[in-house]
Amino acid sequence: MPNWCNNNYAVKAATKNVLNFVNEGLKNLGMETKDNISDAIRSLWDGKNEVTMATFRPIPGTFTKYDTTNEKMRRGALDWDTKEPLFKSDDEYETYCREYDEAVKYQEETYGVVGWYDYNCLVAFGCKWDCDVALESFCIDDSKGITTILMSGDTPWYFPDLWLLYIKKRFNLNVYVSSHEEFNGFNAFGEIDNLNFLWGKEYMIENEPVRSDNTSDEEFCEAYRSFLDNLIAELHSKLIDCVNKSSVDSDITESATGISNNNKII
């Protein structure tokens, strides 16, 4: 099991740029794009769609069709689910081997990596797997033509820095992140290309609960859960501060006039 990172993301930019970002997700899901930013956001995150990082940066088919991360399968390989042989004949197996070798060559020449693992980690996302991107809330300032979207999602071992840098450049967005690694390897917050890192024990030592002989398991676990909840809330607050101080002239607040952290669309 990985160490999971608890992440919040914010994008803030001219409404037309944010609309392009959201419409890219709609297009990649085979849905109708929208002219209105509010309609686009509500259509994409409608509670039915599975919105992930790949919704905005699709994984090329070569990495999903051929598992070149792992070694070439043997002639007698079995289907994972049915346990039936994958290859019914020598001809099928020879075709698979040829296509596998061609895929390895194509991936290396086209993307500079071989296999979905390296593609996800080194090219597309910055972490091992494609992960969900949930909508927390959004704020549209029609008078200034600025839209802000707050999103969240857990990722394995590290926050998706390459994905965030990609959407920043691809759609001309201001992009922000706060991230807490669950075993306190690091905490981070700020604009994606100017992050503040707060490393594990160095940062946590002041308020981290210390177990005494008189503390029960239940009491210590509850104290530590509360401590981590407060830490994540502090990082979220730092994220909001960074967004509000950004050069795009529109504010997020913790009230009904902007973004609140209560999973409600405003």
N, C-alpha and C positions, 0 to 999 in steps of 0.2 A: 504494500500500500504506500502511496506517496505521502509526503508532507504537503498538505493543501495550503494554498494562499487564499486568504479572504480579500477580495479586491472590490473596490469601487472605481468606476470610470466616469469621467465627465467630458463631453465635447461641447464646445462653445464657439460659435462663429456666425458669420452672416447667414441668415435664414436660408438663402438659396444654396449655400454650401452644405448646410445640415440636411436640407431636402434632398440633395444629390446623394448624400450618404445613406439616408433612409430608403430612398427609391432604389438604390443599388441592391439593398437587401430584399426589397419587394420583387425586383426583377429576377434575382437569383433564385427566389422561391417560386417563380412562375406566376407571380401575381401582377395585377394592374398597378402601374405607378400612379402617383397622385400629384396634383398641382398645389395642394394646400399642405403645409407642414404638419398641422394637427391631424388631418385625415391620414397622412402618410404614417405618422408615428402610431396612431391607434390601429391602423390596418396591419402594420408589421407586428406589433406586440398585441395581438388580439386575444391572447390566451389560448389559441389553438396552434399557432405556428411554433415550431421548434427553432428559435433564433440562437445561433451560435456564432463564433468568430468566422467560421467558413461561410456563413450567410453573406458576409461582406467581402470575404476573400476566399472563394471556392478552392478546394483542394483538387488539383488536376487529376483526371481520371486514371492516369498511368500509375498513381500511387495507391489508388483504391482497387484497381483491377489486379495488380501484381504486387504481392507482398515481398518486395525486394529488400525489405529491412532484414528479413530472416533468410536463412539458407534455402536454396532450391529444394523443393519437396522431393522425396524419394518416390520411386516407381510404385511402391505399395502404400502410399499415404492414404489415410482415411479421412472422410468428411467429418468435421468436428461435431456436427449435430447428429447426423444419421449413422455415423461409423461405417458407412459404405465406402468402398474404394473410390477415390477421386478419378482415377484413370482406368477406363474399361479395357484399354488395349495399349500395345506398345506405340502404335501410331499416335494416339492421344497424348501419351507421355512425351514423345519426341516433339510434337507440336508445342506442348507447354514449355519444354526446355528451350526451344528456339525463341518463342515469344518472350520468355523470361529474360534470356540473354539480350534480346533486342531492347526490352524495357530498361534493363540496367544501363545499356549504352545510351539510350535516349535520355534517361533521367540525368545522367552525369553530364552529357553534352548540353542539355537544355537548362537545367536548374543548378548544376554544380554539386549535386548530392545524389545519393542512391538510397531509396527507401523512404517510406512515410515518416519514420522516426526522425531522421535527419532533416527532412523537408519541414516538418512541423517545428522542430527545435531551432533550426539554423536559418530557415528562409521565411516561413509564413507567420508563425505565432510567437516563438520564443519559449514555448513549453511543449511537453510531450504530446498532449491530446488537444483536439478541438473541443472547446467547452462552451456551455451555455452563456448567453449574454442577456440578462434580465433587465427589463425597464423598471427603474425605481420611480422616476417622475421627470417632468420636463417643464420648461418655462419659455414662453414666446413673448418677446418684447417687440410689438408691431411698430412702435414709435421709432425704435432704433434699428429695426430690421435684424435683430439678433435672436438666435434660439440656442438654448442650452438643454442638453439631455443628460440625465444622471442614470447610469447603468451599474450593474454589479455582476459578479461571477467568480466562482472559485476555480483555480487552476493548479495543476500539480507542480510542486517544487519551486516555481517562480511565476511572477506575473507576466502576462503576454506582451513584453516590451516591443517585440518586432511587429506584432499586429497593431499595436497602438501607434507606433511610428509610421506604419504603412497607411493607416486611415488618416493620420495627420497630413501626410504628404499627398496622398491620392485625392483627398477631398478638401484640402486647404482648411483644416480645422485646428483650433486650439484644443489640445488633448491633455487631460490630467488623470492621475491615478493615485489611489492610496492602497497600500497592500500590507497585510500582516501574515507572515509565515507562521503556521500553527505551533511549531516547536521553537518559535522565537529566534530563528536564524537571522531574521531581519524584519524591520518595519520600514516602509518607504512612503513618501508622499510628494506631490508637486507636479509641475508640468513635465511631460514625458521626457523631454530632452534636457531637463534641468532638475533632476530629482534630489531630494534629501533622503539619505539613508540613515536609519537609526538602528544600530546593530545590537541584537539580542540582549545579553545580560548588561552590557554597558548602559543601555537605555532603560532597562526594566528594574535595575537593582533597587532604586529608591522606593518603589511602591509594591514590589513583588512580595506576595505573602510568604512568610517563613513559618514552617511547621514547628510546633513545640511538642513536648512530651504530653501535654494536656489536650492536644488537638486531635479530634477523631478524624477518621478517613473522610466521613461525610462533610464535616465542617471545613476541612482543608480543601476538598474538591469544590465545595460551594464558594469558598473565598477565592479560589483560583479562577473559577468560571467568571465570577463577578469582576475580578481584576482584568481578565482578558476582554470581557465585554466593554469595560471602561477604556481599555487601550484602543480597541477597534473604533469606539465612538470618538476618541480623541483624534485618531488618524483621519476619520471621516470629517471631523470639524476642520482639521488642517487642510484637507482637500477643498472644502467649501471656501475657506479663506483664500486659498490660491486662485480659485476660479474667480472670486469676486475682485481680486486685485489684478486680474489679467488685463491686457491692453484692449480687449474687446469691451466696449463700454455698456455693460448690462450686468445687473446684480442677481445673485441667487440669495434667497433668504430662507430661514427655517420656518416660514409661515405660509399661509395660503396665498401670498402674493408671489411666491417663487417656488423653490424646490424644498420639499420637506422629506425627511428620511422615514417615511411611513408606508412605502409601497403604494401610494395613491398617485394617480395621474392628476395633475393640477391644470 
